[in-house]
Amino acid sequence: MEFTGLSVILLIPLVYLLLTCASMQSASFAADTLARQIARVYSVQELAEGREERIEKIIAEVERDYGVDIGSGDIAVSCPAASCPMAGEIVSVEVSLAVPVPGLGVVGIDSSVVGVKARHSLMAEGGVP
């Protein structure tokens, strides 16, 4: 009887910890994949036409694959020049995602108290001007 009671007391926090770690890992993978793929779309000149549609498809695929919710403010693309990107420039993409912690919404606490960030930079193709 004591063993059963003790195992329940120890297993519940362990399962909760595993669920939280899995949620954070999924968001981390999603942010990294999203930053890498969007940087690739911006760095390849042949993909300039239809860039926004490609990025929307990438976002939808990442949301579906990793089970995260990606808002429009979660992605920041930066280039040194106004016409992003020019050949030979570095394109940087930073993705910030809020990680929902399981179970916190039930007790009235904001469940997105943890965040993950990923950054990826690539040189735009076409050679140095």
Backbone hydrogen bonds, N-H to C=O, Kabsch-Sander energy under -0.5 kcal/mol:
donor,donor_aa,acceptor,acceptor_aa,energy
5,G,1,M,-2.2
6,L,2,E,-2.6
7,S,3,F,-2.4
8,V,4,T,-2.0
9,I,5,G,-2.0
10,L,6,L,-1.9
11,L,7,S,-2.6
12,I,8,V,-1.8
14,L,10,L,-1.2
15,V,11,L,-2.8
16,Y,12,I,-2.2
17,L,13,P,-2.5
18,L,14,L,-2.2
19,L,15,V,-2.4
20,T,16,Y,-2.3
21,C,17,L,-2.5
22,A,18,L,-2.3
23,S,19,L,-2.0
24,M,20,T,-2.3
25,Q,21,C,-2.6
26,S,22,A,-2.2
27,A,23,S,-2.0
28,S,24,M,-2.2
29,F,25,Q,-2.5
30,A,26,S,-2.3
31,A,27,A,-2.5
32,D,28,S,-2.2
33,T,29,F,-2.6
34,L,30,A,-2.5
35,A,31,A,-2.4
36,R,32,D,-2.3
37,Q,33,T,-2.5
38,I,34,L,-2.3
39,A,35,A,-2.0
40,R,36,R,-1.8
41,V,37,Q,-2.0
42,Y,38,I,-2.2
43,S,39,A,-1.9
44,V,40,R,-1.3
45,Q,43,S,-0.7
47,L,44,V,-1.3
48,A,45,Q,-1.8
51,R,48,A,-1.3
54,R,50,G,-2.1
55,I,51,R,-2.4
56,E,52,E,-2.4
57,K,53,E,-2.1
58,I,54,R,-2.3
59,I,55,I,-2.7
60,A,56,E,-2.4
61,E,57,K,-2.3
62,V,58,I,-2.6
63,E,59,I,-2.7
64,R,60,A,-2.2
65,D,61,E,-2.9
66,Y,62,V,-2.6
67,G,63,E,-1.4
70,I,68,V,-0.6
71,G,69,D,-0.6
74,D,71,G,-1.2
75,I,72,S,-0.8
76,A,94,E,-2.6
78,S,92,S,-2.9
84,C,82,A,-1.3
88,G,124,A,-2.2
89,E,86,M,-2.1
91,V,89,E,-0.5
91,V,122,L,-3.6
92,S,78,S,-2.5
92,S,90,I,-0.5
93,V,120,H,-2.6
94,E,76,A,-2.9
95,V,118,A,-3.0
96,S,74,D,-2.6
97,L,116,V,-2.8
99,V,114,V,-3.9
101,V,111,S,-3.6
104,L,101,V,-1.4
107,V,103,G,-0.7
108,G,105,G,-0.8
109,I,104,L,-2.2
113,V,111,S,-0.6
114,V,99,V,-1.0
116,V,97,L,-2.6
118,A,95,V,-2.2
120,H,93,V,-2.3
122,L,91,V,-2.3
124,A,89,E,-3.5
125,E,43,S,-2.8
